[in-house]
Amino acid sequence: MKIIADENMPYVDALFGDLGEIEYVNGRTLSAVQVQDADVLLVRSVTKVNAALIEQAHKLKFVGSATIGTDHVDVDYLVERNIFFTNAPGCNAKAVGEYAFIAMLELAQRLGGSLAGKVVGIVGAGNTGTAAANCLQAYGLKVLLCDPIKAEQGDTREFVSLDTLIEHADIISLHVPITKQGEHKTWYLFDDTRLNQLKPNTWLLNCCRGEVIDNRALIKFKQQRDDIKLVLDVWEGEPNPMAELVALAEFATPHIAGYSLEGKARGTFILYQKWCELLGLPVDKSLASLLPTFQFNQIVSQGDLTESQLLKLSRLVYDLRDDDVTFRGCFATTAGFDLMRKNHTYRREYSAISLTQSTQTLSDDGINQSMLSALGFN
């Protein structure tokens, strides 16, 4: 059995190694010739899985994408070919949620203020949007959710319109899939008109798809509105972001908001589980066995933390500043953008740290043990 796998997908050997012969490929440049004799194809979002790629892959039985989104896969064509497909919804939700939260902590410190007391609008209340909302609510912030599709489906959470969210939110974080048609399409959801609705000093974060914001309109808008602060992990035209926009962002990264070791492992593990299910094989490996022990796996908490101390603790699992500096030095080439993604292996999630409480009595103020637990620390 031949398994073609994206070279950036971790733990493929550990999970699929005894199920077939594995060949690693560059997911962005993968060709039809490379997959024509594949039985299994494991991809990420950079690979367009469509008829042009797999029409001649007559042995192909399984396509797995270690991603939340499916906009890079022609699902209808796979159904027509009777090829089983699965993605990995929720695999990196915690990573994306923590990325957004940590970015807000970083931005608050950079601007000499506090995140406390801010109203945060979450556009898109699926897995990643919910994970971000959970972090923010654990920290005691008011969160506004906008997701008309979820509302129409009967989700019992309270939702507001996008106009209401823009009117009241101090911070807006985007977590929607990319859709180009329909009443609730998200392609250029934030166009010139919407951008100009932002109230003064709004922070705008995009952790989903670059084209949710009209990047050219954003450049023009930001050049006129320096009060608006940007955190951008995704870019129109990836892997070639517009240099003018990178320069205008407070923090910039190469589509790695979900790139925690835990998130990557979950993505590959979900595909492994589905493949075993399809073959009728037992799942004889565990997710926990894949992850290395974290160097800061246990920390003694001495009592309540300030926001600055919470940020320092957060930097143990992920220091956004490092990625921002690295990205600005390498984004100008396709190779640089993708190489940074490929080599991004150090980041962990809050759950990698176990906090041991000292005997010191906690007060009702500050960031206490229960809040840290709600954020995801063990």
C-alpha positions in Angstrom: 0.0 0.0 0.0 1.4 3.4 -1.0 0.8 6.4 1.2 1.5 9.9 -0.1 1.9 12.4 2.7 2.6 16.1 3.0 6.1 16.5 4.3 4.9 19.1 6.9 2.5 16.6 8.5 4.0 15.2 11.7 3.7 11.8 13.2 2.8 10.1 9.9 5.6 7.5 10.4 4.5 6.8 14.0 0.9 6.3 13.0 0.9 5.0 9.4 4.4 3.4 9.2 3.2 -0.1 9.7 0.2 0.3 7.4 2.1 0.9 4.1 5.0 2.5 2.3 5.1 6.3 3.0 6.4 8.8 0.4 6.7 12.4 1.6 6.0 15.3 -0.9 5.8 19.1 -1.1 2.1 19.6 -0.6 2.1 22.9 -2.5 3.7 21.6 -5.6 2.2 18.0 -5.6 1.6 16.8 -9.1 -0.8 14.3 -10.7 2.2 12.1 -11.6 3.2 11.8 -7.9 -0.2 10.5 -6.8 -1.1 8.3 -9.7 -0.2 5.1 -7.9 -1.2 6.2 -4.4 -3.7 4.2 -2.2 -3.8 6.9 0.5 -3.3 10.7 0.2 -2.7 12.8 3.3 -2.7 16.5 2.8 -2.9 19.9 4.4 -4.6 23.1 3.2 -1.9 24.0 0.6 -2.9 21.1 -1.6 -5.8 21.4 -4.1 -7.4 18.0 -4.2 -9.4 17.9 -7.4 -9.8 16.1 -10.7 -6.7 17.7 -12.1 -4.7 16.1 -9.3 -6.2 12.7 -8.9 -8.0 11.8 -12.1 -5.4 9.2 -13.0 -5.0 7.9 -9.4 -7.1 4.8 -10.0 -6.0 3.0 -6.9 -6.8 5.9 -4.5 -9.2 4.9 -1.8 -8.7 7.5 1.0 -8.0 11.2 1.1 -7.4 12.7 4.5 -6.8 16.4 5.2 -5.3 17.3 8.6 -7.2 20.6 8.6 -10.4 22.1 9.8 -11.4 23.6 6.5 -12.3 21.7 3.3 -12.3 24.5 0.7 -9.1 23.0 -0.8 -10.9 19.7 -1.6 -13.4 18.9 -4.3 -15.5 16.8 -2.0 -18.2 16.2 -4.7 -15.6 14.8 -7.0 -14.3 12.4 -4.3 -17.9 11.2 -3.7 -18.3 10.7 -7.5 -15.1 8.6 -7.5 -16.2 6.7 -4.3 -13.0 7.8 -2.6 -13.5 8.1 1.2 -12.6 11.6 2.5 -12.2 13.0 6.0 -10.8 16.2 7.4 -9.9 16.8 11.1 -12.5 19.3 12.4 -11.4 20.8 15.7 -7.9 19.4 15.6 -6.2 22.7 16.1 -9.1 24.7 17.6 -7.3 25.1 21.0 -4.1 26.2 19.3 -5.9 28.9 17.3 -7.9 30.0 20.3 -4.8 30.4 22.4 -3.0 32.1 19.5 -5.7 34.8 19.4 -5.7 35.2 23.2 -1.9 35.4 23.5 -1.8 37.9 20.5 -4.3 40.1 22.4 -2.1 39.9 25.6 1.0 40.8 23.5 -0.8 43.7 21.8 -2.1 45.0 25.1 1.4 45.1 26.5 2.9 46.6 23.4 0.4 49.4 23.5 0.9 50.0 27.2 -2.6 49.1 28.2 -4.5 46.1 29.5 -6.7 43.4 27.9 -8.9 43.5 30.9 -12.2 45.2 30.3 -12.1 44.9 26.5 -15.2 43.8 24.6 -14.2 41.1 22.0 -16.2 40.3 19.0 -15.8 36.8 17.5 -16.9 36.4 13.9 -17.5 32.7 13.3 -18.5 30.5 16.3 -17.3 27.1 15.0 -14.5 25.2 16.6 -11.7 27.8 16.5 -14.0 30.8 17.3 -15.5 28.9 20.2 -12.0 28.0 21.5 -11.0 31.7 21.3 -14.2 32.7 23.1 -13.6 30.2 25.8 -10.2 31.7 26.6 -11.5 35.2 26.6 -14.5 34.3 28.8 -12.2 32.4 31.2 -10.3 35.7 31.5 -13.5 37.5 32.4 -14.0 39.4 29.1 -17.3 40.2 27.5 -17.6 38.3 24.2 -19.9 39.0 21.3 -20.6 36.2 18.9 -21.6 36.6 15.3 -22.5 33.6 13.3 -25.7 33.8 11.3 -25.4 30.2 10.0 -25.1 28.8 13.5 -28.0 31.0 14.6 -30.2 29.6 11.8 -29.2 26.1 12.7 -30.6 26.5 16.2 -27.4 27.1 18.2 -28.7 28.2 21.6 -25.9 30.7 22.2 -26.6 34.4 22.0 -25.6 36.0 18.7 -25.4 39.5 17.4 -25.3 40.9 13.8 -22.0 41.8 12.3 -22.9 45.5 12.3 -23.7 45.3 16.0 -20.5 43.5 16.7 -18.5 46.1 14.8 -20.3 48.9 16.7 -19.5 47.5 20.2 -16.3 45.5 20.0 -12.9 46.8 21.0 -11.3 43.8 19.4 -12.5 41.7 16.5 -11.2 38.2 15.8 -12.1 36.4 12.6 -12.7 32.6 12.6 -14.8 31.8 9.5 -14.4 29.4 6.6 -14.0 30.9 3.2 -17.1 30.8 1.1 -17.6 32.7 -2.1 -21.4 32.4 -2.7 -24.6 32.6 -0.8 -26.2 35.0 1.6 -23.5 34.6 4.2 -20.4 34.4 1.9 -17.2 35.3 3.7 -15.0 36.2 0.7 -14.1 39.9 1.3 -16.5 39.9 4.3 -14.4 42.9 5.5 -14.3 45.0 2.4 -13.7 48.8 2.1 -17.2 49.5 3.5 -16.9 47.2 6.5 -13.4 48.4 7.3 -14.5 51.9 7.5 -17.2 51.0 10.0 -14.5 50.0 12.6 -14.6 52.3 15.6 -11.5 54.2 16.6 -8.7 52.0 18.2 -10.2 48.7 17.2 -7.9 45.7 17.1 -8.5 43.4 14.1 -7.2 39.8 14.1 -7.4 37.3 11.2 -6.7 33.7 12.0 -8.8 32.0 9.4 -8.4 32.7 5.7 -6.6 35.7 4.2 -9.4 36.5 1.7 -11.9 37.1 4.5 -10.4 40.6 4.4 -9.9 42.5 1.1 -6.1 42.9 1.6 -5.7 45.8 -0.8 -8.5 47.7 0.8 -7.0 46.9 4.2 -3.7 48.4 3.1 -5.3 51.6 1.9 -7.5 51.8 5.0 -4.6 51.2 7.5 -2.5 53.8 5.8 -5.2 56.3 6.7 -6.2 54.8 10.1 -3.1 54.1 12.2 -5.3 53.8 15.2 -6.5 50.4 13.9 -4.1 47.6 15.1 -3.7 44.4 13.1 -2.7 40.9 13.9 -2.5 38.8 10.8 -1.8 35.1 10.5 -3.4 34.6 7.1 -2.9 36.5 3.8 -4.5 37.0 0.5 -2.3 35.3 -2.2 -0.5 32.9 0.2 2.4 32.1 0.1 3.1 35.5 -1.3 1.6 38.1 1.1 1.6 41.8 0.1 4.7 43.4 1.6 2.9 46.6 2.3 0.4 44.8 4.5 3.1 42.9 6.4 4.7 46.2 7.3 1.4 47.6 8.6 0.6 44.7 11.0 1.6 44.8 14.6 2.1 41.0 14.6 2.5 38.9 11.4 2.9 35.1 11.0 2.7 32.6 8.1 -0.6 30.8 8.7 0.6 29.0 11.8 -2.1 29.9 14.4 -3.0 26.3 14.6 0.5 24.9 14.6 0.9 23.6 18.1 2.4 20.2 18.5 -0.8 19.1 20.1 -2.9 20.5 17.2 -0.7 18.9 14.6 -0.7 15.5 16.4 -4.5 15.6 16.7 -4.9 16.3 13.0 -2.8 13.3 11.9 -4.3 11.1 14.6 -7.8 11.8 13.5 -6.9 10.7 10.0 -5.2 7.6 11.4 -8.4 6.7 13.4 -10.6 7.1 10.3 -8.3 4.9 8.1 -8.2 2.2 10.7 -12.0 2.4 11.0 -12.3 2.1 7.2 -10.0 -1.0 7.2 -11.6 -2.5 10.2 -8.3 -2.4 12.1 -7.9 -1.7 15.8 -6.6 1.8 16.9 -3.6 0.6 18.8 -1.7 3.9 19.2 -2.5 6.8 21.4 -2.3 10.6 20.9 -0.5 11.1 24.3 2.3 8.7 23.2 3.2 11.0 20.3 4.0 14.2 22.3 7.4 14.8 23.9 7.6 15.9 27.5 7.5 19.7 27.7 10.6 21.3 29.2 8.4 23.5 31.5 5.9 20.8 32.2 5.5 21.7 35.9 5.4 25.2 37.5 4.7 26.2 41.1 2.1 29.0 41.2 2.8 31.4 44.1 -0.6 33.1 44.1 -2.5 35.4 41.9 -0.9 36.6 38.7 -1.0 40.0 37.0 -1.7 40.2 33.3 2.0 40.8 32.6 2.8 37.6 34.6 0.2 35.7 32.6 1.8 36.8 29.4 5.2 35.7 30.6 3.7 32.3 31.5 2.0 32.2 28.1 5.4 32.8 26.4 6.7 29.6 27.8 4.3 27.7 25.5 4.4 30.2 22.6 6.3 33.5 22.1 4.5 35.2 19.3 7.3 37.8 19.1 9.8 35.3 17.8 7.5 34.2 15.0 6.8 37.8 14.1 10.5 38.7 13.8 11.3 35.5 11.8 8.4 36.0 9.4 9.4 39.6 8.6 12.8 38.3 7.6 11.6 35.5 5.3 8.1 36.2 3.9 9.4 37.9 0.7 9.9 34.5 -1.0 7.5 31.6 -1.4 10.3 29.3 -0.1 10.6 31.5 3.0 6.9 31.5 3.9 6.6 27.7 3.5 10.0 26.9 5.1 8.9 28.7 8.2 5.7 26.7 8.3 7.6 23.4 7.7 10.1 24.1 10.5 7.5 25.3 13.1 7.7 22.6 15.6 8.4 24.1 19.0 5.0 25.5 20.0 2.9 23.9 22.7 -0.6 24.6 24.2 -1.4 25.7 27.7 -2.3 22.1 28.6 1.5 21.2 28.4 2.0 23.0 31.7 0.9 21.6 35.0 0.5 24.2 37.7 1.2 23.3 41.3 -0.4 25.6 43.9 1.7 26.9 46.8 0.2 27.3 50.2 -0.3 31.1 49.7 -3.9 32.2 50.1 -5.5 33.5 46.9 -7.3 36.8 46.8 -10.4 37.6 44.8 -8.4 39.8 42.5 -5.9 39.0 39.9 -5.6 35.8 37.8 -6.1 32.9 40.2 -5.8 29.1 39.9 -9.4 28.6 38.7 -9.0 31.1 35.9 -5.7 29.4 34.8 -7.5 26.1 34.8 -10.3 27.5 32.7 -7.7 28.9 30.3 -6.4 25.3 29.8 -3.5 24.9 32.1 -3.4 21.6 34.0 
